[in-house]
Amino acid sequence: MKLCRYGRSGYEKPGMIDSQGRLRDLSGHIAQIDQFAISRKGLAALAKIDPESLPLVRGKPRFGVPYTGISKFIAIGLNYVDHAKEAGLAPPSEPVIFMKTTTSIMGPNDDIVTPRGSTKLDYEVELAIVIGTKASYVDEASALKYVAGYTVVNDVSERAFQLQSTQWDKGKGFDTSGPIGPWLVTTNEMKDPQTMDCWLDVNGERRQFSNTSNMIFSCAKLVSYCSQFMTLLPGDIITTGTPHGVALGIKDRNAFLKPGDVVTLGIAGLGEQRQTVRPAI
């Protein structure tokens, strides 16, 4: 299933994408796509619904974050060897964990607002894991059983802020730095997360292209690893790192994002995002 939320910010309705990529209204069955809806029981109930039976949504409404109730926005750094090299760092021997704030979260096509004082605004296409079942100290072999599905994240970063200290959070957690969506694709439809092409363009120029098979640490490893240090709750999201091609690695100041730039990105089977960069406010 492809689950989504659509409409004005703060007033989103639940939706489902049909086999032809059309948006269908799910509000006749559930009020919201929340932690219960993406639980095993909730997904089993939704799986019984034929998307073609749902009302077709006309026009092109805004997509919001695909579901509500994100208590933790966990991120993994340097999870592709080529990205670690372009950042001038050794590939890690174990996953690098940092957090993005929940106030960074926005819809997949909402504008990126340049934070005040920004000089090195960057982009990162990433596959994200959505937890559907409470997970604590799970082993790698069973880790994906705790996953509800997958989605797309642009881990927007301000490198000058990020590299001012050993803690990355202030360069990763500013408002509008966490576009998520457009859909949550459930695991019954996306069985192997390590086979997916991902890409990102700036103003139509291809900057990033890779495949999730190139991750250093797999999705199963990341879920298991994170669960050793914190309890993962339904709705928690783990964004899994980016491949090479970020502006930081291009070593050209003009490669960093500036107001007016348009960023488009996507992952095969998970949909696409599009953001316009706005000036600081």
C-alpha positions as CSV (number, residue, x, y, z in Angstrom):
1,M,0.0,0.0,0.0
2,K,0.9,3.6,-0.6
3,L,-0.5,5.7,2.2
4,C,-0.4,9.5,2.3
5,R,-2.0,12.7,3.8
6,Y,-3.1,15.5,1.6
7,G,-4.5,19.0,1.9
8,R,-3.6,22.3,3.7
9,S,-1.0,22.1,6.4
10,G,-2.7,21.2,9.7
11,Y,-5.9,20.0,7.9
12,E,-4.6,17.0,6.0
13,K,-6.9,14.1,5.1
14,P,-5.9,10.5,4.8
15,G,-5.3,9.1,1.4
16,M,-4.2,6.1,-0.6
17,I,-2.4,5.9,-4.0
18,D,-4.0,3.4,-6.4
19,S,-2.3,1.1,-8.9
20,Q,-2.3,3.9,-11.5
21,G,-0.7,6.4,-9.2
22,R,-3.9,8.3,-8.6
23,L,-4.8,9.8,-5.2
24,R,-7.8,8.3,-3.4
25,D,-9.7,9.6,-0.4
26,L,-9.4,7.3,2.6
27,S,-11.3,9.5,5.1
28,G,-14.4,7.3,4.8
29,H,-12.6,4.5,6.6
30,I,-10.2,6.3,9.0
31,A,-9.9,9.8,10.4
32,Q,-6.1,9.9,10.3
33,I,-3.0,8.0,9.4
34,D,-1.4,7.8,12.8
35,Q,0.6,5.3,15.0
36,F,-2.3,2.9,15.2
37,A,-3.0,3.0,11.4
38,I,0.6,2.0,10.7
39,S,0.7,-0.7,13.4
40,R,0.4,-4.3,12.3
41,K,-3.3,-4.4,13.2
42,G,-4.0,-1.1,11.6
43,L,-2.2,-2.0,8.3
44,A,-3.9,-5.4,8.2
45,A,-7.3,-3.6,8.3
46,L,-6.2,-1.1,5.6
47,A,-5.0,-3.9,3.4
48,K,-8.5,-5.1,3.1
49,I,-9.6,-1.9,1.3
50,D,-9.6,-1.9,-2.5
51,P,-8.0,1.5,-3.5
52,E,-10.2,1.5,-6.6
53,S,-13.3,1.6,-4.4
54,L,-12.2,4.9,-2.8
55,P,-13.3,8.3,-4.1
56,L,-10.9,9.8,-6.6
57,V,-9.3,13.1,-5.4
58,R,-9.5,15.7,-8.2
59,G,-6.9,18.3,-8.9
60,K,-3.4,18.4,-7.4
61,P,-3.7,19.0,-3.7
62,R,-0.6,19.5,-1.4
63,F,0.9,16.3,0.1
64,G,1.7,16.5,3.8
65,V,3.9,14.2,5.8
66,P,2.4,10.7,5.1
67,Y,1.5,10.0,8.7
68,T,1.3,11.7,12.2
69,G,2.9,10.9,15.5
70,I,6.7,11.1,14.9
71,S,8.2,11.0,18.4
72,K,11.8,10.6,17.2
73,F,13.5,11.7,13.9
74,I,16.7,9.6,13.9
75,A,19.3,10.1,11.3
76,I,22.3,8.1,10.2
77,G,25.5,9.8,9.0
78,L,28.2,8.7,6.5
79,N,26.3,5.5,5.5
80,Y,27.7,5.4,1.9
81,V,31.5,5.0,1.4
82,D,31.6,7.5,-1.4
83,H,29.9,10.1,0.7
84,A,32.2,9.6,3.6
85,K,35.2,10.1,1.2
86,E,33.8,13.3,-0.3
87,A,33.3,14.7,3.2
88,G,36.9,13.9,4.0
89,L,36.1,11.3,6.6
90,A,36.8,7.6,7.0
91,P,33.9,5.3,6.6
92,P,32.5,4.5,10.0
93,S,33.0,1.1,11.7
94,E,29.5,1.4,13.2
95,P,26.5,3.6,12.5
96,V,26.8,7.3,13.3
97,I,23.5,8.4,14.9
98,F,22.3,12.0,15.3
99,M,18.8,13.5,15.7
100,K,16.8,15.9,13.6
101,T,14.2,17.9,15.4
102,T,10.5,17.2,15.0
103,T,10.0,20.9,14.2
104,S,12.2,20.4,11.1
105,I,9.5,18.2,9.6
106,M,7.4,19.3,6.6
107,G,5.6,18.0,3.6
108,P,7.6,16.7,0.6
109,N,6.9,19.7,-1.6
110,D,6.9,22.5,0.9
111,D,9.4,25.3,0.6
112,I,12.8,25.1,2.2
113,V,13.3,28.4,4.2
114,T,17.0,29.4,4.4
115,P,17.9,29.7,8.1
116,R,19.2,33.1,9.2
117,G,23.0,33.3,8.9
118,S,23.2,30.4,6.5
119,T,26.2,30.2,4.1
120,K,26.4,26.5,3.2
121,L,22.9,25.1,2.6
122,D,23.0,21.6,1.4
123,Y,20.7,18.7,0.3
124,E,20.7,14.9,0.9
125,V,18.4,12.4,-0.7
126,E,17.8,9.5,1.7
127,L,15.7,6.4,2.2
128,A,13.8,6.5,5.5
129,I,12.5,3.6,7.6
130,V,9.2,4.0,9.4
131,I,8.7,2.0,12.6
132,G,5.4,0.2,13.0
133,T,5.9,-1.8,16.1
134,K,7.6,-1.0,19.4
135,A,11.2,-2.2,19.2
136,S,13.8,-2.6,22.0
137,Y,17.0,-4.6,21.8
138,V,15.9,-6.4,18.6
139,D,18.3,-8.6,16.6
140,E,19.2,-7.9,13.0
141,A,17.6,-11.0,11.7
142,S,14.2,-10.0,12.9
143,A,14.6,-6.2,12.7
144,L,12.5,-5.6,9.6
145,K,9.5,-7.2,11.2
146,Y,9.2,-4.0,13.3
147,V,9.1,-1.8,10.2
148,A,5.8,-0.4,8.8
149,G,7.3,0.8,5.6
150,Y,9.6,3.3,3.8
151,T,9.5,6.8,2.5
152,V,11.7,9.6,1.1
153,V,13.6,12.2,3.2
154,N,15.6,15.2,2.1
155,D,18.1,15.6,5.0
156,V,18.5,19.4,4.3
157,S,21.7,20.5,6.1
158,E,23.5,23.8,6.9
159,R,27.1,22.7,6.7
160,A,28.6,25.8,8.4
161,F,26.3,25.3,11.4
162,Q,26.9,21.5,11.3
163,L,30.7,21.7,11.4
164,Q,31.0,24.4,14.0
165,S,31.2,21.6,16.6
166,T,31.4,17.9,16.9
167,Q,27.6,17.8,17.4
168,W,25.7,18.0,14.1
169,D,22.2,18.8,15.4
170,K,22.1,22.5,14.8
171,G,23.0,22.1,11.2
172,K,20.5,19.4,10.7
173,G,17.5,20.4,12.8
174,F,16.5,23.9,11.7
175,D,12.9,24.5,10.5
176,T,12.1,23.1,7.1
177,S,15.1,20.8,7.0
178,G,13.1,17.6,7.1
179,P,10.8,17.1,4.1
180,I,9.2,13.6,4.4
181,G,7.1,11.8,1.8
182,P,5.1,11.9,-0.5
183,W,4.0,8.4,0.6
184,L,4.6,5.7,3.1
185,V,5.0,2.5,1.1
186,T,4.3,-0.5,3.3
187,T,6.6,-3.5,3.6
188,N,4.3,-5.9,1.7
189,E,4.9,-3.7,-1.4
190,M,8.6,-2.9,-0.7
191,K,10.0,-6.1,0.5
192,D,13.7,-5.4,-0.1
193,P,14.9,-1.9,0.8
194,Q,18.4,-2.6,-0.4
195,T,17.7,-2.5,-4.1
196,M,16.3,1.0,-4.7
197,D,17.7,3.7,-7.0
198,C,17.8,7.2,-5.5
199,W,18.5,10.5,-7.2
200,L,18.5,14.3,-6.6
201,D,18.6,17.3,-9.0
202,V,19.2,21.0,-8.4
203,N,17.7,23.2,-11.0
204,G,17.5,20.2,-13.4
205,E,21.1,19.3,-12.9
206,R,21.7,15.7,-11.6
207,R,23.7,15.9,-8.4
208,Q,23.1,12.6,-6.8
209,F,22.5,9.1,-8.1
210,S,23.0,5.8,-6.4
211,N,21.3,2.6,-5.1
212,T,20.6,1.6,-1.5
213,S,22.6,-1.5,-2.1
214,N,25.6,0.7,-1.6
215,M,24.8,1.4,2.0
216,I,27.5,0.5,4.5
217,F,24.9,-0.6,7.1
218,S,21.6,-2.1,5.9
219,C,18.2,-1.1,7.0
220,A,17.9,-4.2,9.2
221,K,21.3,-3.4,10.8
222,L,20.2,0.2,11.5
223,V,16.9,-0.8,13.1
224,S,18.6,-3.3,15.3
225,Y,21.5,-1.0,16.2
226,C,19.3,2.0,17.1
227,S,17.1,-0.3,19.2
228,Q,20.1,-1.1,21.4
229,F,20.3,2.5,22.6
230,M,16.7,3.7,22.5
231,T,13.2,2.2,22.3
232,L,11.8,2.7,18.9
233,L,8.1,3.6,18.9
234,P,5.4,3.3,16.2
235,G,5.9,6.3,13.9
236,D,9.6,6.9,14.7
237,I,11.6,7.4,11.5
238,I,15.2,6.5,10.7
239,T,16.6,8.3,7.7
240,T,19.5,6.1,6.5
241,G,22.2,8.4,5.0
242,T,22.9,9.9,1.7
243,P,25.2,8.9,-1.3
244,H,27.9,11.1,-2.9
245,G,27.1,14.3,-4.8
246,V,26.2,16.7,-2.0
247,A,27.3,20.3,-2.3
248,L,29.9,19.9,0.5
249,G,31.7,17.3,-1.7
250,I,31.6,19.4,-4.9
251,K,34.0,21.9,-3.2
252,D,32.4,24.8,-5.1
253,R,30.6,27.4,-3.1
254,N,28.2,27.9,-6.0
255,A,27.0,24.3,-5.5
256,F,25.3,25.2,-2.2
257,L,21.6,26.0,-2.3
258,K,20.5,29.6,-2.7
259,P,17.1,31.3,-2.8
260,G,15.2,30.5,-5.9
261,D,16.9,27.1,-6.4
262,V,14.6,24.1,-7.0
263,V,15.5,20.7,-5.6
264,T,13.8,17.6,-7.0
265,L,14.5,14.1,-5.6
266,G,13.1,10.6,-5.5
267,I,13.5,6.9,-4.8
268,A,12.3,4.2,-7.1
269,G,8.8,3.0,-5.9
270,L,8.6,5.7,-3.2
271,G,7.7,8.8,-5.1
272,E,9.3,12.2,-5.6
273,Q,9.7,15.5,-3.8
274,R,10.1,19.0,-5.1
275,Q,11.2,22.0,-3.0
276,T,11.9,25.6,-3.8
277,V,14.4,27.4,-1.6
278,R,13.2,30.7,0.0
279,P,15.3,33.4,1.6
280,A,15.6,33.7,5.4
281,I,12.8,35.4,7.2
